[in-house]
Amino acid sequence: MIADLLLGGIADTVAQSLTAIRQRAVRKPGGPDPKDDFIAIEIHDLDRKNSLPTHELIPSSRHLPPPFDFERLTRFMSYGFLMAPIQHRWFSFLSTTFAFTSKSRTVPALKRVAFDQLIFAPLGLAAFFTFMTVAEGGGRRAVMKKFQDVYMPALKANYLVWPLVQILNFRIIPLPLQIPFVSTVGIAWTAYLSLTNQSDEA
């Protein structure tokens, strides 16, 4: 649980750092420089729908966001802390329900992945966006808007990343190490979710 709390904090720190790089670049006169701002351009391309209007490229300092949002960091760490025991129970359920045999490890692993991606992944994403929106002070309308804007793109991205990761996880990684493994790989994923969650508020 402590490891998930820390890894959630690391992931959001990465996401906030990427956001800061993007904001510095797009506020330059003329926008990002292809020679100096490659990372910012890549982030900007992922977030074109929220590009800043011309008159906001170089806003006054009082309109800039804080250099680091500690409340946002706390929300992500809290979510990781709360989800850790649920993930542990889920992985234990999968390992018991689809136990490996001396004859086969691949088929049970594929069944675990199928259950994980068809049941836990959609519900987990729903829990994430709901928790974050409510923790940010949003109500029912804000939650519904979040789902309309970012849930399906995030779920599609999930299916591009996690099935292969989970096949490796369930097929090779021992049960006590599965959550730390997923959490470590999940640093990049959580950073993506942080950017996605934040982009809807921009």
N, C-alpha and C positions, 0 to 999 in steps of 0.2 A: 504493500500500500504506500509506504514511504517512497519507494522507488518510482511508482507511478506518479506520485505528487511531484517529485523532482523532475521527472522526464517531461511531464506536462508543462512545468515551468520553463525548461530548456526549449521545448518546442515553440512556446509562445514568444520567448525571447528571440528566437531565430526569426519568427514571423514578423515581430515588431522591427527587427533590424532590417529585414527586406523591405518592409513598408517605408522605413526611414530613407533607405537608399533610393527608392522610387520617388518619394516626395521631393527629395533634394534635387533629383535629376529633372523631373518634369517642371519644376519651378524655375529652371534656368531659362533665360530669354532664348526662344527658339526651340525649347524642349530638350530632350536627352541628346547627348552627343554620341554617335555610334562608336567613336574611338575610345571614349572614356567611360561611358555609361552602359556597357553591354548588359550587365545584370539588371540594371534599372529598366532597360528597354524590354528585356524578357518579361519582367514582372508587369510592366506597363501593357504589354501585348496580352497578357492573361487577364487584364482588368480594363480593357478598352471602354467598356460600357460606363465606367466610372471616371473617365479621364476628366481632368479639371478644365473648366472654361478658361478662355484666354485671359480674362480679367482677374482670374484667381491664380495664375501661374506664379506670381510673386506677391503674395498677400503680405500685409503688415505682420510683424512678429506677434502681436496680440491675438491674431486669428489662427496662428499655427497650433497644432496639437502639442501636448506635452511631449518632451523627448522620450519619455518612457512611461507607459501606462501601467502602474503597479496594481490598480484595481482589476484591470483585464488579466494581468498575470495571476492574481489571486483567484480569479474565476476559473482559469484553466487548471491551476493546481488543485483547486477544490474538486473540480469535475473528475480529474484523474484519481484523486484520493477516494471519491465515492464510487467510482466505477470498478476499482480494483477487486473488491470482494465479489462483485457480480460477475466479472470476467472469470475469476477463479472458480466459482461455482459452475459457470457455463462450461469451461474447459474440462472440469471434473466430470460433468454430466456427459459430455461428448466422449471422453476417454472410456467411461464405463459403458455407455450405450453402444459404442462402436469400438469394442476392444480389439486389439491386435491379436492375431493367432500365429502359431508357428508356421502356418502355410501362407498367410497373407498379411501384409502390412499396407499395401497400396490401396486395396479396395476400402478397408475401414477408414484410411486417411482421406480418401476422396469423399466418402459419406460424411465425414466430419466437416470437410470444407463445404459441401453442399448445404448441410444444415446451418453451418455458421453464416454463410453468405446469403441464404434465403430467409433466415429467421433473425439472427442476431444483428447482422449488418444494417438492415433497414430500421430495426427498432433502436439500435445503438445511435444511428445518425439522428433519428427523430428525438431521442433523449438528449443528444448533444445540443441540437439547435433550440430545443425547448428550454433546457437548463440555462444556456447562455442568454437567451432572450429575456427570460424571467429574471435572471441575476442582474441583467443590465437595466431592469426596471420596466420591461415591456409587459404588456398584457396579452389578452387573447388575440386581438387584432394584429399585434406585432408578431406573435408566434405564427399566425396564419400567413402573414406577408413573407416572413422568413422562409416558410415552407414553399410558398409559391415561387419565390425568387431563386433560392439556392439549393433546396433539398434534392431535386432530381439531378441537377448537374453534379452534385457531390456524390450521390449514389452511383451514377455512371462512372465517375472517377474511381470510386471504391472498387467497382468490378474490374477496372483495368489494373489495379494494384494488388488487392488483397487475396484473390484466389491463389495466385502463384506463391505469395508469401505464406499463406496458411497451409498449402500443400507441403512446403518445406517444414513448416512448424510442426504439423501433426505427424509427418512421416519420419522426421529425424530428431527433433528436439525433445528431450525428456520432459514429462509433465511439469515438474517443479520449475523448469526453466522456460516454459512456453510463454507465460505472461511477461517476464523480463525481455524475452526475445521480441515479442510482438510490440512491447512498449518502446524498445530501442529502435526497431524499424519504424515504429509509429511516430518518432520525432518529426520526420519529414512529413508524414501524413497529417499529424496534428498541426504542424506549421501551415500546411495547405488549408486545413479547416479553419484555422485562425484567420488566415487571409480571406477566405471565403466568407466567414461570418462577419468580418469587419467590412468587407467590400459592400455588403448589403446596406451598411449604415452610412456609407460615404455619400 
